[in-house]
Amino acid sequence: MGYRESMRREAEKLEVSGWVRNRRDGSVEAMVCGTDDAIAAIIAWARTGPRFSKVERVLVENDQVITSVGFTVIFTE
């Protein structure tokens, strides 16, 4: 299982909504919504990702307040 699908499953466990997608440069981008604790937990998960993943860095931006329901894997950018 890849990073995006693993993140979707982790987000569902944590009751985090939003989306995750691959970018053209090979990086992964995600937008998440949830409680402060749930967001902190998904960010912590993102720093290591699923087994066999290679995470070089995680950048976090807090510049929007949005509402989302569910968590989606986006297959194209």
PyMOL commands that set and color helices and strands:
alter all, ss='L'
color gray80, all
select helices_A, chain A and resi 3-14+36-46
alter helices_A, ss='H'
color red, helices_A
select strands_A, chain A and resi 17-22+28-33+71-74
alter strands_A, ss='S'
color yellow, strands_A
deselect
rebuild
show_as cartoon
